[in-house]
Amino acid sequence: MTMLMAVLVQSSEPSFAGQGVSVQGTGAGDSATFKNLAPGEYRIAAFPKMDPNYAQVAEFRSRFNAQKIGAREGSNETVAVDLIPKSAIEAEVAKLQ
């Protein structure tokens, strides 16, 4: 099983740099759960386990494509998200340092 982090950002814009960042680690599994989301549009991406501080940096997040999802009041949604390659993350981290 892959350890990963799911990063969710509330945003109706195509950019993954929006506000309201939620980070959920999966431990040894391959799924994450976000509870009690306000209705609206979100962007979500899955990263291999990394320093969670980078997920809070809008400039870092904006360099990745994130899947658009919608949340409705009272809904319970399941989405499959492609894992962003570790090499892409390492390249972007290097640019920030």
Jmol script that loads the backbone (N, CA, C; Angstrom):
load data "model"
ATOM      1  N   MET A   1       0.835  -1.183   0.000  1.00  0.00           N
ATOM      2  CA  MET A   1       0.000   0.000   0.000  1.00  0.00           C
ATOM      3  C   MET A   1       0.882   1.249   0.000  1.00  0.00           C
ATOM      4  N   THR A   2       0.430   2.255  -0.705  1.00  0.00           N
ATOM      5  CA  THR A   2       1.168   3.496  -0.830  1.00  0.00           C
ATOM      6  C   THR A   2       0.750   4.471   0.259  1.00  0.00           C
ATOM      7  N   MET A   3       1.725   5.060   0.936  1.00  0.00           N
ATOM      8  CA  MET A   3       1.394   6.132   1.874  1.00  0.00           C
ATOM      9  C   MET A   3       1.295   7.407   1.061  1.00  0.00           C
ATOM     10  N   LEU A   4       0.212   8.138   1.263  1.00  0.00           N
ATOM     11  CA  LEU A   4       0.041   9.362   0.495  1.00  0.00           C
ATOM     12  C   LEU A   4      -0.683  10.406   1.313  1.00  0.00           C
ATOM     13  N   MET A   5      -0.736  11.592   0.732  1.00  0.00           N
ATOM     14  CA  MET A   5      -1.471  12.701   1.311  1.00  0.00           C
ATOM     15  C   MET A   5      -2.457  13.201   0.279  1.00  0.00           C
ATOM     16  N   ALA A   6      -3.667  13.425   0.694  1.00  0.00           N
ATOM     17  CA  ALA A   6      -4.651  14.063  -0.172  1.00  0.00           C
ATOM     18  C   ALA A   6      -4.744  15.518   0.260  1.00  0.00           C
ATOM     19  N   VAL A   7      -4.725  16.407  -0.716  1.00  0.00           N
ATOM     20  CA  VAL A   7      -4.801  17.839  -0.443  1.00  0.00           C
ATOM     21  C   VAL A   7      -6.045  18.371  -1.122  1.00  0.00           C
ATOM     22  N   LEU A   8      -6.894  19.026  -0.347  1.00  0.00           N
ATOM     23  CA  LEU A   8      -8.165  19.553  -0.830  1.00  0.00           C
ATOM     24  C   LEU A   8      -8.176  21.060  -0.639  1.00  0.00           C
ATOM     25  N   VAL A   9      -8.541  21.782  -1.683  1.00  0.00           N
ATOM     26  CA  VAL A   9      -8.591  23.237  -1.644  1.00  0.00           C
ATOM     27  C   VAL A   9      -9.953  23.684  -2.145  1.00  0.00           C
ATOM     28  N   GLN A  10     -10.628  24.554  -1.386  1.00  0.00           N
ATOM     29  CA  GLN A  10     -11.902  25.073  -1.852  1.00  0.00           C
ATOM     30  C   GLN A  10     -11.612  26.143  -2.891  1.00  0.00           C
ATOM     31  N   SER A  11     -12.083  25.913  -4.118  1.00  0.00           N
ATOM     32  CA  SER A  11     -11.792  26.834  -5.214  1.00  0.00           C
ATOM     33  C   SER A  11     -12.690  26.549  -6.404  1.00  0.00           C
ATOM     34  N   SER A  12     -13.276  27.592  -6.959  1.00  0.00           N
ATOM     35  CA  SER A  12     -14.021  27.444  -8.205  1.00  0.00           C
ATOM     36  C   SER A  12     -13.133  27.797  -9.396  1.00  0.00           C
ATOM     37  N   GLU A  13     -11.918  28.241  -9.112  1.00  0.00           N
ATOM     38  CA  GLU A  13     -10.963  28.601 -10.157  1.00  0.00           C
ATOM     39  C   GLU A  13     -10.182  27.372 -10.604  1.00  0.00           C
ATOM     40  N   PRO A  14      -9.652  27.391 -11.825  1.00  0.00           N
ATOM     41  CA  PRO A  14      -8.863  26.256 -12.298  1.00  0.00           C
ATOM     42  C   PRO A  14      -7.586  26.040 -11.488  1.00  0.00           C
ATOM     43  N   SER A  15      -7.106  27.099 -10.845  1.00  0.00           N
ATOM     44  CA  SER A  15      -5.863  26.996 -10.091  1.00  0.00           C
ATOM     45  C   SER A  15      -6.063  26.189  -8.811  1.00  0.00           C
ATOM     46  N   PHE A  16      -5.029  25.491  -8.436  1.00  0.00           N
ATOM     47  CA  PHE A  16      -5.022  24.711  -7.205  1.00  0.00           C
ATOM     48  C   PHE A  16      -4.480  25.570  -6.063  1.00  0.00           C
ATOM     49  N   ALA A  17      -4.385  26.882  -6.285  1.00  0.00           N
ATOM     50  CA  ALA A  17      -3.776  27.775  -5.303  1.00  0.00           C
ATOM     51  C   ALA A  17      -4.802  28.444  -4.398  1.00  0.00           C
ATOM     52  N   GLY A  18      -6.052  28.003  -4.425  1.00  0.00           N
ATOM     53  CA  GLY A  18      -7.103  28.635  -3.640  1.00  0.00           C
ATOM     54  C   GLY A  18      -6.871  28.586  -2.144  1.00  0.00           C
ATOM     55  N   GLN A  19      -7.824  29.097  -1.409  1.00  0.00           N
ATOM     56  CA  GLN A  19      -7.760  29.157   0.046  1.00  0.00           C
ATOM     57  C   GLN A  19      -8.484  27.958   0.653  1.00  0.00           C
ATOM     58  N   GLY A  20      -8.421  27.835   1.958  1.00  0.00           N
ATOM     59  CA  GLY A  20      -9.147  26.772   2.640  1.00  0.00           C
ATOM     60  C   GLY A  20      -8.536  25.410   2.408  1.00  0.00           C
ATOM     61  N   VAL A  21      -7.262  25.259   2.703  1.00  0.00           N
ATOM     62  CA  VAL A  21      -6.529  24.024   2.435  1.00  0.00           C
ATOM     63  C   VAL A  21      -6.786  23.000   3.534  1.00  0.00           C
ATOM     64  N   SER A  22      -7.105  21.778   3.136  1.00  0.00           N
ATOM     65  CA  SER A  22      -7.217  20.650   4.054  1.00  0.00           C
ATOM     66  C   SER A  22      -6.267  19.568   3.586  1.00  0.00           C
ATOM     67  N   VAL A  23      -5.484  19.030   4.512  1.00  0.00           N
ATOM     68  CA  VAL A  23      -4.535  17.967   4.200  1.00  0.00           C
ATOM     69  C   VAL A  23      -4.915  16.753   5.023  1.00  0.00           C
ATOM     70  N   GLN A  24      -5.014  15.610   4.356  1.00  0.00           N
ATOM     71  CA  GLN A  24      -5.383  14.369   5.045  1.00  0.00           C
ATOM     72  C   GLN A  24      -4.386  13.298   4.665  1.00  0.00           C
ATOM     73  N   GLY A  25      -3.654  12.775   5.635  1.00  0.00           N
ATOM     74  CA  GLY A  25      -2.753  11.660   5.394  1.00  0.00           C
ATOM     75  C   GLY A  25      -3.538  10.360   5.389  1.00  0.00           C
ATOM     76  N   THR A  26      -3.014   9.352   4.736  1.00  0.00           N
ATOM     77  CA  THR A  26      -3.723   8.081   4.647  1.00  0.00           C
ATOM     78  C   THR A  26      -3.069   6.980   5.460  1.00  0.00           C
ATOM     79  N   GLY A  27      -1.984   7.280   6.158  1.00  0.00           N
ATOM     80  CA  GLY A  27      -1.285   6.213   6.872  1.00  0.00           C
ATOM     81  C   GLY A  27      -0.772   5.199   5.872  1.00  0.00           C
ATOM     82  N   ALA A  28      -1.022   3.943   6.125  1.00  0.00           N
ATOM     83  CA  ALA A  28      -0.539   2.891   5.227  1.00  0.00           C
ATOM     84  C   ALA A  28      -1.541   2.578   4.120  1.00  0.00           C
ATOM     85  N   GLY A  29      -2.672   3.241   4.102  1.00  0.00           N
ATOM     86  CA  GLY A  29      -3.704   2.956   3.115  1.00  0.00           C
ATOM     87  C   GLY A  29      -3.590   3.816   1.881  1.00  0.00           C
ATOM     88  N   ASP A  30      -4.619   3.748   1.060  1.00  0.00           N
ATOM     89  CA  ASP A  30      -4.615   4.528  -0.174  1.00  0.00           C
ATOM     90  C   ASP A  30      -5.896   5.326  -0.332  1.00  0.00           C
ATOM     91  N   SER A  31      -6.518   5.701   0.788  1.00  0.00           N
ATOM     92  CA  SER A  31      -7.710   6.541   0.707  1.00  0.00           C
ATOM     93  C   SER A  31      -7.694   7.560   1.840  1.00  0.00           C
ATOM     94  N   ALA A  32      -8.370   8.652   1.618  1.00  0.00           N
ATOM     95  CA  ALA A  32      -8.473   9.717   2.609  1.00  0.00           C
ATOM     96  C   ALA A  32      -9.930  10.139   2.703  1.00  0.00           C
ATOM     97  N   THR A  33     -10.317  10.621   3.851  1.00  0.00           N
ATOM     98  CA  THR A  33     -11.690  11.054   4.068  1.00  0.00           C
ATOM     99  C   THR A  33     -11.699  12.490   4.551  1.00  0.00           C
ATOM    100  N   PHE A  34     -12.487  13.318   3.897  1.00  0.00           N
ATOM    101  CA  PHE A  34     -12.709  14.696   4.315  1.00  0.00           C
ATOM    102  C   PHE A  34     -14.157  14.779   4.765  1.00  0.00           C
ATOM    103  N   LYS A  35     -14.372  15.149   6.011  1.00  0.00           N
ATOM    104  CA  LYS A  35     -15.727  15.186   6.560  1.00  0.00           C
ATOM    105  C   LYS A  35     -16.218  16.615   6.727  1.00  0.00           C
ATOM    106  N   ASN A  36     -17.540  16.750   6.701  1.00  0.00           N
ATOM    107  CA  ASN A  36     -18.209  18.021   6.972  1.00  0.00           C
ATOM    108  C   ASN A  36     -17.757  19.154   6.060  1.00  0.00           C
ATOM    109  N   LEU A  37     -17.618  18.860   4.778  1.00  0.00           N
ATOM    110  CA  LEU A  37     -17.249  19.903   3.819  1.00  0.00           C
ATOM    111  C   LEU A  37     -18.438  20.813   3.561  1.00  0.00           C
ATOM    112  N   ALA A  38     -18.164  22.087   3.465  1.00  0.00           N
ATOM    113  CA  ALA A  38     -19.200  23.029   3.068  1.00  0.00           C
ATOM    114  C   ALA A  38     -19.531  22.772   1.602  1.00  0.00           C
ATOM    115  N   PRO A  39     -20.790  22.933   1.214  1.00  0.00           N
ATOM    116  CA  PRO A  39     -21.115  22.776  -0.208  1.00  0.00           C
ATOM    117  C   PRO A  39     -20.283  23.748  -1.045  1.00  0.00           C
ATOM    118  N   GLY A  40     -19.867  23.288  -2.208  1.00  0.00           N
ATOM    119  CA  GLY A  40     -19.090  24.149  -3.092  1.00  0.00           C
ATOM    120  C   GLY A  40     -18.190  23.351  -4.000  1.00  0.00           C
ATOM    121  N   GLU A  41     -17.328  24.080  -4.697  1.00  0.00           N
ATOM    122  CA  GLU A  41     -16.371  23.462  -5.611  1.00  0.00           C
ATOM    123  C   GLU A  41     -15.016  23.378  -4.940  1.00  0.00           C
ATOM    124  N   TYR A  42     -14.336  22.276  -5.201  1.00  0.00           N
ATOM    125  CA  TYR A  42     -13.034  22.009  -4.612  1.00  0.00           C
ATOM    126  C   TYR A  42     -12.089  21.484  -5.678  1.00  0.00           C
ATOM    127  N   ARG A  43     -10.811  21.552  -5.372  1.00  0.00           N
ATOM    128  CA  ARG A  43      -9.758  20.926  -6.170  1.00  0.00           C
ATOM    129  C   ARG A  43      -9.055  19.938  -5.250  1.00  0.00           C
ATOM    130  N   ILE A  44      -8.774  18.749  -5.763  1.00  0.00           N
ATOM    131  CA  ILE A  44      -8.121  17.727  -4.951  1.00  0.00           C
ATOM    132  C   ILE A  44      -6.973  17.101  -5.726  1.00  0.00           C
ATOM    133  N   ALA A  45      -5.896  16.791  -5.019  1.00  0.00           N
ATOM    134  CA  ALA A  45      -4.744  16.112  -5.606  1.00  0.00           C
ATOM    135  C   ALA A  45      -4.188  15.144  -4.574  1.00  0.00           C
ATOM    136  N   ALA A  46      -3.535  14.104  -5.060  1.00  0.00           N
ATOM    137  CA  ALA A  46      -2.907  13.112  -4.192  1.00  0.00           C
ATOM    138  C   ALA A  46      -1.396  13.158  -4.408  1.00  0.00           C
ATOM    139  N   PHE A  47      -0.686  13.254  -3.312  1.00  0.00           N
ATOM    140  CA  PHE A  47       0.766  13.324  -3.324  1.00  0.00           C
ATOM    141  C   PHE A  47       1.335  12.136  -2.559  1.00  0.00           C
ATOM    142  N   PRO A  48       2.516  11.626  -2.981  1.00  0.00           N
ATOM    143  CA  PRO A  48       3.201  10.664  -2.114  1.00  0.00           C
ATOM    144  C   PRO A  48       3.515  11.381  -0.805  1.00  0.00           C
ATOM    145  N   LYS A  49       3.736  10.643   0.243  1.00  0.00           N
ATOM    146  CA  LYS A  49       4.025  11.248   1.540  1.00  0.00           C
ATOM    147  C   LYS A  49       5.136  12.276   1.381  1.00  0.00           C
ATOM    148  N   MET A  50       4.872  13.502   1.843  1.00  0.00           N
ATOM    149  CA  MET A  50       5.842  14.590   1.739  1.00  0.00           C
ATOM    150  C   MET A  50       5.669  15.486   2.952  1.00  0.00           C
ATOM    151  N   ASP A  51       6.504  16.492   3.069  1.00  0.00           N
ATOM    152  CA  ASP A  51       6.385  17.466   4.146  1.00  0.00           C
ATOM    153  C   ASP A  51       5.051  18.192   3.973  1.00  0.00           C
ATOM    154  N   PRO A  52       4.129  18.080   4.930  1.00  0.00           N
ATOM    155  CA  PRO A  52       2.807  18.698   4.772  1.00  0.00           C
ATOM    156  C   PRO A  52       2.848  20.218   4.708  1.00  0.00           C
ATOM    157  N   ASN A  53       3.945  20.827   5.116  1.00  0.00           N
ATOM    158  CA  ASN A  53       4.047  22.286   5.031  1.00  0.00           C
ATOM    159  C   ASN A  53       3.991  22.775   3.591  1.00  0.00           C
ATOM    160  N   TYR A  54       4.506  21.980   2.660  1.00  0.00           N
ATOM    161  CA  TYR A  54       4.451  22.385   1.251  1.00  0.00           C
ATOM    162  C   TYR A  54       3.015  22.468   0.755  1.00  0.00           C
ATOM    163  N   ALA A  55       2.140  21.642   1.280  1.00  0.00           N
ATOM    164  CA  ALA A  55       0.739  21.666   0.863  1.00  0.00           C
ATOM    165  C   ALA A  55       0.081  22.991   1.217  1.00  0.00           C
ATOM    166  N   GLN A  56       0.620  23.702   2.187  1.00  0.00           N
ATOM    167  CA  GLN A  56       0.062  24.990   2.607  1.00  0.00           C
ATOM    168  C   GLN A  56       0.546  26.153   1.741  1.00  0.00           C
ATOM    169  N   VAL A  57       1.524  25.917   0.881  1.00  0.00           N
ATOM    170  CA  VAL A  57       2.128  26.973   0.061  1.00  0.00           C
ATOM    171  C   VAL A  57       1.411  27.042  -1.288  1.00  0.00           C
ATOM    172  N   ALA A  58       0.672  28.129  -1.504  1.00  0.00           N
ATOM    173  CA  ALA A  58      -0.109  28.282  -2.736  1.00  0.00           C
ATOM    174  C   ALA A  58       0.768  28.202  -3.982  1.00  0.00           C
ATOM    175  N   GLU A  59       1.961  28.787  -3.935  1.00  0.00           N
ATOM    176  CA  GLU A  59       2.868  28.760  -5.083  1.00  0.00           C
ATOM    177  C   GLU A  59       3.242  27.316  -5.438  1.00  0.00           C
ATOM    178  N   PHE A  60       3.473  26.486  -4.436  1.00  0.00           N
ATOM    179  CA  PHE A  60       3.790  25.077  -4.666  1.00  0.00           C
ATOM    180  C   PHE A  60       2.593  24.353  -5.271  1.00  0.00           C
ATOM    181  N   ARG A  61       1.418  24.498  -4.661  1.00  0.00           N
ATOM    182  CA  ARG A  61       0.222  23.801  -5.151  1.00  0.00           C
ATOM    183  C   ARG A  61      -0.152  24.221  -6.563  1.00  0.00           C
ATOM    184  N   SER A  62       0.073  25.489  -6.892  1.00  0.00           N
ATOM    185  CA  SER A  62      -0.353  26.000  -8.202  1.00  0.00           C
ATOM    186  C   SER A  62       0.392  25.349  -9.362  1.00  0.00           C
ATOM    187  N   ARG A  63       1.464  24.672  -9.091  1.00  0.00           N
ATOM    188  CA  ARG A  63       2.264  24.031 -10.143  1.00  0.00           C
ATOM    189  C   ARG A  63       1.746  22.656 -10.548  1.00  0.00           C
ATOM    190  N   PHE A  64       0.668  22.204  -9.889  1.00  0.00           N
ATOM    191  CA  PHE A  64       0.133  20.877 -10.153  1.00  0.00           C
ATOM    192  C   PHE A  64      -1.313  20.956 -10.620  1.00  0.00           C
ATOM    193  N   ASN A  65      -1.700  20.018 -11.468  1.00  0.00           N
ATOM    194  CA  ASN A  65      -3.089  19.905 -11.880  1.00  0.00           C
ATOM    195  C   ASN A  65      -3.851  19.165 -10.797  1.00  0.00           C
ATOM    196  N   ALA A  66      -4.984  19.702 -10.440  1.00  0.00           N
ATOM    197  CA  ALA A  66      -5.814  19.062  -9.426  1.00  0.00           C
ATOM    198  C   ALA A  66      -7.189  18.807 -10.014  1.00  0.00           C
ATOM    199  N   GLN A  67      -7.793  17.739  -9.581  1.00  0.00           N
ATOM    200  CA  GLN A  67      -9.106  17.341 -10.077  1.00  0.00           C
ATOM    201  C   GLN A  67     -10.191  18.205  -9.441  1.00  0.00           C
ATOM    202  N   LYS A  68     -11.116  18.663 -10.266  1.00  0.00           N
ATOM    203  CA  LYS A  68     -12.242  19.458  -9.769  1.00  0.00           C
ATOM    204  C   LYS A  68     -13.334  18.515  -9.274  1.00  0.00           C
ATOM    205  N   ILE A  69     -13.826  18.786  -8.072  1.00  0.00           N
ATOM    206  CA  ILE A  69     -14.931  18.013  -7.519  1.00  0.00           C
ATOM    207  C   ILE A  69     -15.933  18.970  -6.890  1.00  0.00           C
ATOM    208  N   GLY A  70     -17.141  18.531  -6.736  1.00  0.00           N
ATOM    209  CA  GLY A  70     -18.165  19.339  -6.087  1.00  0.00           C
ATOM    210  C   GLY A  70     -18.691  18.631  -4.863  1.00  0.00           C
ATOM    211  N   ALA A  71     -19.039  19.412  -3.862  1.00  0.00           N
ATOM    212  CA  ALA A  71     -19.641  18.858  -2.646  1.00  0.00           C
ATOM    213  C   ALA A  71     -21.020  19.490  -2.484  1.00  0.00           C
ATOM    214  N   ARG A  72     -21.995  18.629  -2.237  1.00  0.00           N
ATOM    215  CA  ARG A  72     -23.358  19.091  -1.987  1.00  0.00           C
ATOM    216  C   ARG A  72     -23.704  18.814  -0.530  1.00  0.00           C
ATOM    217  N   GLU A  73     -24.599  19.573  -0.012  1.00  0.00           N
ATOM    218  CA  GLU A  73     -25.000  19.390   1.376  1.00  0.00           C
ATOM    219  C   GLU A  73     -25.528  17.969   1.598  1.00  0.00           C
ATOM    220  N   GLY A  74     -24.990  17.303   2.606  1.00  0.00           N
ATOM    221  CA  GLY A  74     -25.420  15.963   2.949  1.00  0.00           C
ATOM    222  C   GLY A  74     -24.903  14.864   2.042  1.00  0.00           C
ATOM    223  N   SER A  75     -24.051  15.195   1.080  1.00  0.00           N
ATOM    224  CA  SER A  75     -23.577  14.173   0.139  1.00  0.00           C
ATOM    225  C   SER A  75     -22.405  13.393   0.719  1.00  0.00           C
ATOM    226  N   ASN A  76     -22.197  12.224   0.175  1.00  0.00           N
ATOM    227  CA  ASN A  76     -21.080  11.360   0.528  1.00  0.00           C
ATOM    228  C   ASN A  76     -20.483  10.880  -0.789  1.00  0.00           C
ATOM    229  N   GLU A  77     -19.384  11.483  -1.197  1.00  0.00           N
ATOM    230  CA  GLU A  77     -18.807  11.224  -2.514  1.00  0.00           C
ATOM    231  C   GLU A  77     -17.508  10.422  -2.398  1.00  0.00           C
ATOM    232  N   THR A  78     -17.261   9.605  -3.392  1.00  0.00           N
ATOM    233  CA  THR A  78     -15.995   8.893  -3.521  1.00  0.00           C
ATOM    234  C   THR A  78     -15.404   9.263  -4.870  1.00  0.00           C
ATOM    235  N   VAL A  79     -14.151   9.688  -4.872  1.00  0.00           N
ATOM    236  CA  VAL A  79     -13.486  10.041  -6.124  1.00  0.00           C
ATOM    237  C   VAL A  79     -12.133   9.345  -6.198  1.00  0.00           C
ATOM    238  N   ALA A  80     -11.744   8.983  -7.393  1.00  0.00           N
ATOM    239  CA  ALA A  80     -10.411   8.416  -7.640  1.00  0.00           C
ATOM    240  C   ALA A  80      -9.529   9.551  -8.155  1.00  0.00           C
ATOM    241  N   VAL A  81      -8.355   9.672  -7.581  1.00  0.00           N
ATOM    242  CA  VAL A  81      -7.447  10.767  -7.928  1.00  0.00           C
ATOM    243  C   VAL A  81      -6.095  10.170  -8.303  1.00  0.00           C
ATOM    244  N   ASP A  82      -5.529  10.630  -9.419  1.00  0.00           N
ATOM    245  CA  ASP A  82      -4.207  10.162  -9.837  1.00  0.00           C
ATOM    246  C   ASP A  82      -3.136  10.703  -8.892  1.00  0.00           C
ATOM    247  N   LEU A  83      -2.169   9.877  -8.586  1.00  0.00           N
ATOM    248  CA  LEU A  83      -1.064  10.250  -7.716  1.00  0.00           C
ATOM    249  C   LEU A  83      -0.055  11.087  -8.493  1.00  0.00           C
ATOM    250  N   ILE A  84       0.316  12.231  -7.932  1.00  0.00           N
ATOM    251  CA  ILE A  84       1.332  13.079  -8.557  1.00  0.00           C
ATOM    252  C   ILE A  84       2.694  12.407  -8.334  1.00  0.00           C
ATOM    253  N   PRO A  85       3.494  12.272  -9.384  1.00  0.00           N
ATOM    254  CA  PRO A  85       4.781  11.574  -9.248  1.00  0.00           C
ATOM    255  C   PRO A  85       5.731  12.266  -8.268  1.00  0.00           C
ATOM    256  N   LYS A  86       6.438  11.465  -7.516  1.00  0.00           N
ATOM    257  CA  LYS A  86       7.398  11.993  -6.542  1.00  0.00           C
ATOM    258  C   LYS A  86       8.447  12.867  -7.220  1.00  0.00           C
ATOM    259  N   SER A  87       8.863  12.499  -8.427  1.00  0.00           N
ATOM    260  CA  SER A  87       9.885  13.278  -9.149  1.00  0.00           C
ATOM    261  C   SER A  87       9.385  14.690  -9.449  1.00  0.00           C
ATOM    262  N   ALA A  88       8.091  14.843  -9.754  1.00  0.00           N
ATOM    263  CA  ALA A  88       7.533  16.169 -10.018  1.00  0.00           C
ATOM    264  C   ALA A  88       7.516  17.008  -8.741  1.00  0.00           C
ATOM    265  N   ILE A  89       7.212  16.371  -7.625  1.00  0.00           N
ATOM    266  CA  ILE A  89       7.201  17.080  -6.352  1.00  0.00           C
ATOM    267  C   ILE A  89       8.605  17.540  -5.989  1.00  0.00           C
ATOM    268  N   GLU A  90       9.580  16.648  -6.122  1.00  0.00           N
ATOM    269  CA  GLU A  90      10.954  16.992  -5.799  1.00  0.00           C
ATOM    270  C   GLU A  90      11.467  18.149  -6.657  1.00  0.00           C
ATOM    271  N   ALA A  91      11.097  18.166  -7.938  1.00  0.00           N
ATOM    272  CA  ALA A  91      11.514  19.251  -8.831  1.00  0.00           C
ATOM    273  C   ALA A  91      10.929  20.585  -8.375  1.00  0.00           C
ATOM    274  N   GLU A  92       9.673  20.594  -7.953  1.00  0.00           N
ATOM    275  CA  GLU A  92       9.036  21.839  -7.516  1.00  0.00           C
ATOM    276  C   GLU A  92       9.552  22.291  -6.153  1.00  0.00           C
ATOM    277  N   VAL A  93       9.849  21.362  -5.274  1.00  0.00           N
ATOM    278  CA  VAL A  93      10.430  21.706  -3.980  1.00  0.00           C
ATOM    279  C   VAL A  93      11.787  22.374  -4.187  1.00  0.00           C
ATOM    280  N   ALA A  94      12.577  21.849  -5.106  1.00  0.00           N
ATOM    281  CA  ALA A  94      13.899  22.421  -5.387  1.00  0.00           C
ATOM    282  C   ALA A  94      13.795  23.861  -5.869  1.00  0.00           C
ATOM    283  N   LYS A  95      12.751  24.168  -6.632  1.00  0.00           N
ATOM    284  CA  LYS A  95      12.555  25.533  -7.132  1.00  0.00           C
ATOM    285  C   LYS A  95      12.210  26.501  -6.011  1.00  0.00           C
ATOM    286  N   LEU A  96      11.601  26.007  -4.952  1.00  0.00           N
ATOM    287  CA  LEU A  96      11.186  26.871  -3.838  1.00  0.00           C
ATOM    288  C   LEU A  96      12.323  27.140  -2.851  1.00  0.00           C
ATOM    289  N   GLN A  97      13.372  26.353  -2.931  1.00  0.00           N
ATOM    290  CA  GLN A  97      14.465  26.497  -1.938  1.00  0.00           C
ATOM    291  C   GLN A  97      15.547  27.411  -2.417  1.00  0.00           C
TER     292      GLN A  97
END
end "model"
wireframe off; spacefill off
backbone 0.3
color backbone group
